[in-house]
Amino acid sequence: MIVAGRYSFKGGEGVVSERYPALVQEIEDVIRAVEADQHRKKRSKEKTMPGRMLFSPKRLNAAFSKGFLARGWKPVRVPCDYSTDFYVADSASNSRASGAFREMDFIKERLGVEVQMGKYAFMVYNVCAKMTIFSNLGHIDAGVEIVPVKAFADHMSTGVSYFEQLVWDLQARGVADIDIPVLILGVG
């Protein structure tokens, strides 16, 4: 695969390139090592493209995981203790959710990486919520979000997110004080 697009959110490209040049090289090496054609294994059952062979997000994610884990990147999971303090009386049980967690795909030297080959809502969540949460919890200082460009996403199931959507949303949303620097990489 190749890096086909780059977008700097809250100065992400400068921060990531300046603070983590060796890790940027590792990320780009992982991307180059993923041979996308080996993952065109999903036969579509969708009405709009029946029988068409599509790229499998699950297989692509596994290939990225293999590359990152081999280079010492680690997933980080944090437990969530959900409060019932805000329930309205008699509207819900007082039991707490057990086993709930949030997980970042890969972290190394306080740089977080999320690979999103799935649904659209998760891209914006990763950049605008999850990375901020992991920063607030002391795990990361900056992030990298890896997503397909539209030309690549067009060969996946419908509803898969893509780089151009995320860039538009982030530009239209603007930057908030709580956001952290994130480099968005569009892959093809």
Backbone bond lengths (Angstrom), bond angles and torsions (degrees), N, CA, C in turn:
res aa  C-N    CA-C-N  psi(-1)  N-CA   C-N-CA  omega(-1)  CA-C   N-CA-C  phi
1 M - - - 1.444 - - 1.524 108.41 -
2 I 1.306 115.15 164.72 1.461 121.58 179.10 1.529 110.19 -128.42
3 V 1.326 115.34 158.35 1.467 120.53 168.90 1.519 105.30 -83.43
4 A 1.328 115.88 115.47 1.466 121.80 -177.12 1.523 112.32 -105.10
5 G 1.334 117.35 -12.46 1.459 121.33 179.89 1.514 110.72 -154.87
6 R 1.334 115.70 148.07 1.465 122.24 177.96 1.520 107.87 -135.91
7 Y 1.336 116.25 133.92 1.457 120.50 175.90 1.521 107.98 -137.50
8 S 1.307 115.76 133.58 1.451 122.61 -177.84 1.521 109.45 -101.77
9 F 1.329 116.45 111.61 1.459 122.13 177.17 1.523 108.43 -100.22
10 K 1.306 116.26 124.46 1.467 124.30 -178.00 1.535 110.92 52.82
11 G 1.334 115.23 44.72 1.464 120.27 177.98 1.513 113.59 72.41
12 G 1.321 116.76 20.03 1.464 121.66 -174.93 1.512 115.01 -57.15
13 E 1.326 117.39 -42.62 1.464 118.08 -177.29 1.523 111.10 -63.26
14 G 1.330 117.35 -45.58 1.462 120.45 179.11 1.515 112.50 -63.26
15 V 1.334 116.52 -46.30 1.465 121.07 -178.44 1.529 110.56 -63.23
16 V 1.319 116.16 -48.96 1.461 120.09 -176.99 1.535 110.46 -65.60
17 S 1.327 117.50 -45.01 1.469 120.75 -179.27 1.518 112.40 -65.34
18 E 1.327 116.79 -37.04 1.467 120.90 -178.16 1.533 112.13 -75.72
19 R 1.334 116.56 -45.49 1.465 120.12 -175.64 1.525 113.84 -82.67
20 Y 1.336 116.21 -28.37 1.470 119.87 -170.84 1.529 112.85 -131.65
21 P 1.338 119.67 49.78 1.475 119.16 -175.58 1.530 113.37 -59.61
22 A 1.327 117.39 -39.01 1.467 119.67 179.53 1.535 111.05 -67.73
23 L 1.339 116.50 -36.13 1.464 119.41 179.64 1.530 111.31 -72.43
24 V 1.336 117.31 -33.99 1.472 120.33 174.73 1.524 108.89 -61.18
25 Q 1.332 116.67 -41.90 1.468 120.27 177.68 1.522 110.73 -62.12
26 E 1.336 117.36 -42.24 1.465 120.67 177.49 1.522 111.16 -61.38
27 I 1.328 116.75 -44.09 1.467 120.92 179.92 1.525 109.76 -60.82
28 E 1.319 116.91 -45.80 1.462 120.46 179.75 1.527 111.04 -65.98
29 D 1.342 118.09 -34.68 1.465 121.42 175.80 1.527 110.98 -64.43
30 V 1.331 116.67 -41.88 1.466 120.25 177.82 1.531 109.82 -61.67
31 I 1.324 116.78 -45.70 1.470 120.68 179.81 1.531 110.12 -58.78
32 R 1.346 116.65 -48.70 1.475 120.43 -179.33 1.524 112.31 -61.87
33 A 1.329 117.67 -30.74 1.460 121.62 -177.22 1.532 113.27 -76.13
34 V 1.326 117.83 -17.80 1.465 120.58 179.66 1.528 108.46 -79.35
35 E 1.309 115.33 114.04 1.465 121.33 179.31 1.527 107.79 -91.99
36 A 1.321 115.20 96.28 1.466 121.66 -172.01 1.527 112.50 -55.73
37 D 1.318 117.66 -40.83 1.472 119.76 -176.12 1.523 112.85 -59.86
38 Q 1.318 117.96 -24.89 1.462 120.94 176.72 1.528 111.95 -71.13
39 H 1.324 116.71 -10.56 1.463 120.72 -175.73 1.527 112.62 -114.69
40 R 1.312 116.76 17.99 1.471 121.70 173.89 1.531 105.82 -90.69
41 K 1.313 114.78 73.99 1.470 121.38 -171.00 1.523 113.37 -126.36
42 K 1.307 117.40 5.34 1.465 120.38 -175.92 1.526 109.37 -101.85
43 R 1.320 116.06 116.47 1.463 119.98 178.07 1.526 108.44 -84.91
44 S 1.312 115.83 121.27 1.463 121.22 -175.48 1.527 111.80 -67.99
45 K 1.320 114.42 137.14 1.464 122.16 172.43 1.531 110.19 -112.08
46 E 1.336 115.79 8.83 1.456 121.00 -177.83 1.526 110.69 -77.87
47 K 1.327 115.74 147.15 1.462 121.23 -178.94 1.517 112.82 -61.19
48 T 1.337 116.73 -32.68 1.461 120.15 -176.13 1.523 113.75 -79.87
49 M 1.329 117.74 -15.18 1.469 120.27 179.85 1.527 111.48 -151.95
50 P 1.331 117.37 57.35 1.465 120.49 -176.23 1.535 112.50 -63.22
51 G 1.323 115.05 132.43 1.451 121.35 175.87 1.526 115.46 79.47
52 R 1.312 117.99 -9.45 1.464 121.08 -178.38 1.530 110.35 -69.63
53 M 1.314 116.51 138.62 1.463 120.97 177.85 1.525 109.09 -81.15
54 L 1.326 115.43 124.31 1.466 122.36 -176.68 1.525 110.45 -118.33
55 F 1.328 115.40 160.62 1.453 119.98 172.65 1.525 108.13 -70.89
56 S 1.305 116.04 138.07 1.456 122.22 -179.91 1.531 110.13 -92.35
57 P 1.352 118.14 111.60 1.463 119.61 177.17 1.529 112.63 -56.63
58 K 1.321 117.22 -37.17 1.463 121.03 -179.69 1.533 110.44 -62.20
59 R 1.315 116.59 -44.93 1.470 120.81 179.65 1.535 111.10 -69.08
60 L 1.334 116.71 -39.13 1.464 119.92 177.55 1.530 110.41 -62.67
61 N 1.328 116.63 -44.87 1.467 120.42 178.02 1.526 110.79 -60.05
62 A 1.328 117.31 -40.11 1.463 120.78 178.52 1.526 111.02 -63.63
63 A 1.326 117.44 -38.92 1.462 120.88 178.62 1.534 110.62 -65.86
64 F 1.326 116.64 -42.39 1.462 119.81 176.18 1.532 110.06 -62.57
65 S 1.320 117.55 -44.81 1.465 121.06 179.50 1.517 111.13 -57.61
66 K 1.314 116.80 -46.20 1.465 121.00 179.62 1.532 110.25 -56.98
67 G 1.322 116.75 -45.24 1.462 121.02 -179.14 1.515 113.09 -65.78
68 F 1.332 116.74 -44.65 1.466 119.55 -179.35 1.527 111.74 -68.97
69 L 1.320 117.01 -44.78 1.463 120.21 -178.99 1.528 111.22 -62.51
70 A 1.327 117.47 -37.63 1.470 121.55 179.13 1.528 111.58 -64.08
71 R 1.327 116.87 -22.16 1.471 121.33 -179.52 1.527 112.34 -101.04
72 G 1.320 116.86 12.48 1.463 120.69 174.42 1.519 116.10 87.77
73 W 1.333 118.43 6.91 1.461 120.82 174.20 1.517 107.61 -75.21
74 K 1.320 116.40 147.10 1.463 120.03 -177.53 1.528 110.93 -131.21
75 P 1.328 116.27 141.99 1.470 117.94 170.08 1.524 108.91 -72.24
76 V 1.313 116.61 147.78 1.464 121.00 177.53 1.523 107.68 -126.38
77 R 1.322 114.15 126.79 1.464 121.70 -179.07 1.521 108.60 -115.18
78 V 1.336 115.74 132.11 1.462 119.87 176.18 1.530 108.73 -118.53
79 P 1.339 116.19 136.12 1.468 119.03 179.09 1.528 110.91 -72.44
80 C 1.296 115.38 149.43 1.470 121.58 176.92 1.526 108.12 -115.13
81 D 1.299 116.02 125.33 1.459 121.31 176.10 1.524 106.31 -107.47
82 Y 1.324 116.39 94.33 1.456 121.14 -175.69 1.517 111.11 -75.94
83 S 1.305 115.81 131.59 1.453 122.34 -178.38 1.529 110.83 -82.80
84 T 1.316 114.82 147.66 1.466 120.70 170.40 1.532 110.24 -108.25
85 D 1.333 115.51 10.72 1.463 120.76 -176.51 1.530 113.10 -61.37
86 F 1.287 118.12 -20.77 1.459 120.61 -174.04 1.526 112.89 -105.41
87 Y 1.314 117.24 8.83 1.457 120.19 175.26 1.522 109.63 -65.66
88 V 1.296 115.31 146.74 1.456 121.08 172.02 1.528 106.15 -82.54
89 A 1.308 117.31 137.79 1.469 121.78 -176.15 1.515 110.97 -48.46
90 D 1.312 116.05 137.41 1.464 124.68 176.22 1.531 113.93 62.18
91 S 1.326 119.28 12.20 1.466 118.92 -178.86 1.520 112.79 -98.03
92 A 1.319 118.01 -15.08 1.460 120.52 179.93 1.515 109.22 -156.53
93 S 1.296 115.32 162.11 1.466 118.23 177.91 1.522 109.16 -70.38
94 N 1.272 116.18 161.89 1.458 120.84 179.42 1.524 112.49 -93.03
95 S 1.317 117.64 12.29 1.468 118.94 179.43 1.524 110.08 -76.94
96 R 1.292 114.82 145.84 1.468 121.16 178.73 1.525 109.09 -92.05
97 A 1.325 116.17 150.75 1.459 120.78 173.81 1.519 108.00 -70.08
98 S 1.311 116.81 132.92 1.460 118.72 178.12 1.524 109.05 -113.67
99 G 1.311 115.51 146.10 1.451 120.38 177.91 1.517 114.97 81.40
100 A 1.317 117.87 4.00 1.458 120.41 179.92 1.528 109.62 -73.17
101 F 1.327 115.90 146.45 1.463 120.19 -178.92 1.519 110.43 -156.61
102 R 1.325 115.63 166.63 1.460 124.65 168.64 1.522 105.76 -121.89
103 E 1.312 116.40 144.25 1.463 120.13 -178.85 1.516 110.82 -136.25
104 M 1.314 115.54 136.11 1.461 121.39 172.23 1.516 106.16 -99.09
105 D 1.345 116.01 137.30 1.464 120.34 -175.51 1.515 112.48 -55.17
106 F 1.345 116.99 -52.33 1.468 120.18 -175.41 1.523 110.29 -148.72
107 I 1.331 115.51 138.58 1.465 121.05 174.96 1.522 107.82 -137.13
108 K 1.326 114.33 138.69 1.463 121.20 173.80 1.519 107.63 -151.06
109 E 1.311 116.54 128.48 1.467 122.67 177.88 1.540 112.99 51.50
110 R 1.336 115.84 38.55 1.470 123.63 176.20 1.532 113.52 71.99
111 L 1.337 116.58 18.11 1.465 121.62 171.41 1.517 107.56 -109.88
112 G 1.338 116.47 124.73 1.454 121.25 -179.58 1.516 111.31 -99.68
113 V 1.335 115.95 143.07 1.465 121.53 177.41 1.521 108.66 -128.68
114 E 1.323 115.23 131.82 1.455 122.53 172.14 1.521 108.15 -119.61
115 V 1.323 116.56 132.53 1.458 122.58 174.93 1.520 106.31 -108.40
116 Q 1.335 116.90 119.97 1.464 119.99 -176.58 1.523 110.19 -124.17
117 M 1.322 115.16 101.02 1.463 121.42 176.30 1.526 110.08 -108.75
118 G 1.326 115.95 19.15 1.454 120.32 -173.77 1.511 113.22 -115.75
119 K 1.285 115.30 -139.21 1.461 122.29 -171.48 1.522 113.03 -71.83
120 Y 1.301 114.31 151.26 1.452 123.85 -172.74 1.524 114.23 -56.83
121 A 1.312 117.45 -45.92 1.468 120.54 -172.76 1.525 112.27 -59.69
122 F 1.324 117.70 -28.12 1.452 119.73 -176.56 1.522 113.04 -71.93
123 M 1.332 118.48 -27.36 1.467 120.50 178.29 1.519 110.57 -60.95
124 V 1.306 116.35 -53.54 1.461 120.85 -177.90 1.528 109.87 -65.70
125 Y 1.317 117.10 -39.60 1.464 120.36 176.83 1.526 110.76 -58.97
126 N 1.337 116.89 -45.86 1.465 120.27 -179.14 1.519 111.71 -56.57
127 V 1.333 116.44 -48.67 1.466 121.33 -174.39 1.524 111.82 -75.84
128 C 1.315 117.49 -42.91 1.472 121.23 -170.83 1.523 114.59 -96.08
129 A 1.314 118.12 -10.17 1.466 119.51 179.45 1.528 111.33 -130.18
130 K 1.320 117.26 -62.55 1.465 120.12 -173.32 1.528 112.49 -58.54
131 M 1.332 117.43 -45.97 1.472 118.62 -178.33 1.531 111.07 -66.21
132 T 1.317 117.24 -35.79 1.463 120.53 176.25 1.527 110.23 -65.00
133 I 1.321 116.78 -43.13 1.469 120.85 178.73 1.525 110.45 -60.71
134 F 1.333 117.59 -47.21 1.461 120.44 -178.98 1.521 111.75 -67.14
135 S 1.320 117.19 -28.97 1.464 120.54 173.27 1.531 109.97 -69.40
136 N 1.329 117.29 -47.25 1.471 121.49 179.06 1.523 112.07 -60.12
137 L 1.341 116.36 -31.23 1.468 120.39 179.54 1.533 112.41 -84.76
138 G 1.344 116.67 -0.03 1.455 120.72 174.79 1.515 116.23 85.90
139 H 1.332 118.08 17.82 1.463 120.83 -178.15 1.527 113.53 -94.18
140 I 1.340 117.61 -33.46 1.463 120.44 -176.99 1.529 110.54 -137.11
141 D 1.326 115.20 159.00 1.466 121.99 173.57 1.516 111.81 -112.92
142 A 1.338 116.39 -22.63 1.468 122.13 -179.31 1.525 107.44 -153.72
143 G 1.344 115.22 168.96 1.457 118.50 -177.23 1.514 113.73 -141.40
144 V 1.328 113.85 164.68 1.457 122.91 173.60 1.521 106.94 -131.78
145 E 1.318 116.57 128.65 1.461 122.69 177.05 1.525 107.30 -111.93
146 I 1.330 117.35 124.16 1.461 122.96 -179.81 1.523 108.19 -108.71
147 V 1.337 116.28 119.50 1.462 122.16 -178.00 1.532 109.45 -138.01
148 P 1.328 117.96 156.96 1.465 119.34 177.68 1.528 111.29 -74.67
149 V 1.341 116.32 150.06 1.463 119.80 168.81 1.530 107.20 -79.00
150 K 1.319 116.96 163.70 1.464 121.02 -174.57 1.525 113.07 -56.88
151 A 1.329 117.11 -42.14 1.469 119.55 -178.49 1.530 111.27 -59.74
152 F 1.322 117.92 -31.54 1.460 122.29 177.40 1.530 110.16 -80.48
153 A 1.324 116.85 -44.50 1.469 121.31 -179.99 1.525 111.79 -60.93
154 D 1.331 117.20 -27.71 1.466 120.66 178.25 1.526 112.26 -62.62
155 H 1.321 117.08 -15.31 1.470 121.67 179.44 1.527 111.34 -106.35
156 M 1.340 114.96 24.06 1.465 122.61 174.63 1.528 107.38 -123.21
157 S 1.300 116.66 178.37 1.468 120.70 177.07 1.520 110.54 -58.94
158 T 1.332 116.56 157.77 1.451 119.83 177.33 1.525 109.34 -65.18
159 G 1.324 115.83 150.04 1.456 120.91 178.20 1.509 114.28 90.37
160 V 1.347 117.73 -1.95 1.459 119.62 178.26 1.522 108.50 -74.06
161 S 1.310 114.44 138.08 1.453 121.14 -178.00 1.525 110.78 -72.77
162 Y 1.347 115.02 162.88 1.455 117.78 176.25 1.522 111.24 -151.18
163 F 1.323 113.27 160.01 1.454 125.22 -173.78 1.529 112.87 -50.10
164 E 1.319 116.92 -49.49 1.458 120.49 -175.49 1.525 112.09 -61.69
165 Q 1.328 118.20 -36.89 1.471 121.90 175.93 1.522 110.74 -62.99
166 L 1.318 115.54 -47.16 1.461 120.03 -177.23 1.526 110.65 -63.43
167 V 1.324 117.18 -44.25 1.465 120.07 179.63 1.525 110.04 -60.65
168 W 1.329 117.75 -45.43 1.472 120.96 -179.71 1.526 109.87 -59.66
169 D 1.333 116.52 -48.15 1.460 120.28 -178.84 1.523 111.74 -60.66
170 L 1.316 117.05 -44.34 1.459 119.91 -178.49 1.524 111.35 -66.76
171 Q 1.331 117.08 -37.65 1.462 120.03 177.24 1.529 110.51 -67.31
172 A 1.328 117.15 -41.76 1.464 120.74 -179.42 1.530 110.99 -69.93
173 R 1.323 117.50 -34.49 1.465 122.13 -179.82 1.520 111.02 -72.51
174 G 1.319 116.56 -41.66 1.461 120.38 -173.69 1.511 110.53 85.95
175 V 1.309 115.75 179.73 1.459 122.34 -177.03 1.523 109.22 -105.06
176 A 1.324 116.03 138.00 1.462 122.10 177.14 1.524 109.67 -107.30
177 D 1.317 116.02 159.60 1.465 121.01 -179.92 1.526 112.02 -57.49
178 I 1.316 118.44 -32.61 1.465 120.40 -176.10 1.521 113.29 -82.57
179 D 1.328 118.83 -13.10 1.464 121.46 -179.36 1.520 110.96 -64.46
180 I 1.329 116.04 153.60 1.469 121.21 175.16 1.519 108.93 -113.29
181 P 1.340 117.79 162.10 1.459 120.29 178.86 1.525 111.34 -65.86
182 V 1.329 116.33 129.40 1.464 121.62 179.92 1.518 109.63 -136.10
183 L 1.308 116.38 132.13 1.453 123.57 172.25 1.509 107.75 -96.66
184 I 1.326 116.28 120.87 1.461 121.50 178.64 1.529 107.12 -97.12
185 L 1.338 117.16 124.71 1.458 121.73 177.72 1.518 108.64 -112.89
186 G 1.330 115.98 121.83 1.458 121.81 173.88 1.512 108.65 -93.18
187 V 1.333 117.40 125.44 1.455 120.78 -177.50 1.517 111.63 -111.33
188 G 1.329 114.05 152.72 1.458 120.62 178.61 1.505 109.94 -143.70
